[in-house]
Amino acid sequence: MLFGSPDLLTSAIVTVTVILGFGTIFLLCGLLYIYWGNYRDTKSSYAVGLLLFASAMLLQNVLLTATYFINVLNHWYEGIVMFAFIVFEFIALSILFKISWE
């Protein structure tokens, strides 16, 4: 049993969610790096807003990913909402990262 999960499907959902959680954390760190560079170059309030947005998202993802390490799920359907949320968030942040990198 991985992370205290009772079955294989639940373990897989938790594992993939944690991996995607780390992926979103790395994407947000990359976005912070890009936005910090933009702020240094332009000193615009828009860049400050992007920095604050990415920082808040980073804090949220660190806390949610850490929660999954200590959360014990009894059934696969208990984690499916978080799994779906993190999948969509990872896709959205990947698109934002690609656009911001250009």
N, C-alpha and C positions, 0 to 999 in steps of 0.2 A: 504494500500500500504506500503510495507516494503522497506526502503531505497529509497523512491520516485519512485518505480517501478510501472508501470501502470497495470500489470496483474499478475495473480497467478504464471504462468510459469516463468516469468521474476523474480519475487520475490523468487521463489524456487531456480533458478539458482544462483542468487546473494547470497542467504543464504548459500547454500551448498558450493559455492566457498569461502565465508568468513570462514566457519567452516573448510574446508580443508586448507585454508591459515593459520589459527591458528594451525592446526595439523602439517603442514610443519614447522612452527616456533618452535613448541615444539620438533619435531624430530631434527631440526638443533641445538637447544640448547643441546639436548642429545648427538648429535655427537660432539659438541664442548667440552662437558664434557669428553667424551671418548678420544678425540684427545688430550686434555690438559693433561689427565692422562698419555697417551702414551708419550707425549713430556717430561713430568717430569721424566719418567722412562728412556727414551732412549736419550733425547737431540739431536734427529736426525733432519736433514733438511727436511726429508720426512714428519715428524709430523708437522713441521712449515708450510709446504705447505698445509697439510690437514686443519690446523687451519685457514689459510688465505682463503682457498676455502670455508669452512663452514661459516666463517664470512661474506664473500661477498654474499653467498647465503642467509644468514640470513637477511642482510641488504636489499637485493632485495625483499625478501618475506614480510618483514615488510612494505616496501614502497608500494608494490602491494596490499597487504591486506588492508592497510590504504586507498589506492586510491578507493577501492571498497566501502568503507563507504561513500565517498563523490560523487562518480560517479552516475549519474542518467541515467539509461538505458530506452529507449523507447520501445524496442522490445526484445524478448528473444534471438534472433539470434545475437544481439550485444554483448552479454556476453558469448556466447558459446565457443569462441576461448579461452578466459581466463579460463573458466570452464574446458575445455579439457586439457589445459596446466597444471593447478593445480592438476587435477586428475593424470596425468602421472607423474608429479613431486612428488606427495605424494607417489605413488607406488614405484618409484625409490628410494626415500629417506628412505622409510620403509625397502626396501631390503638392502640398504647400512647400515642402523642402525642395522638390524639384523646381518649382516655379521661383522660389527665393534664391536658389543657387545660380540661376541664369542671369 
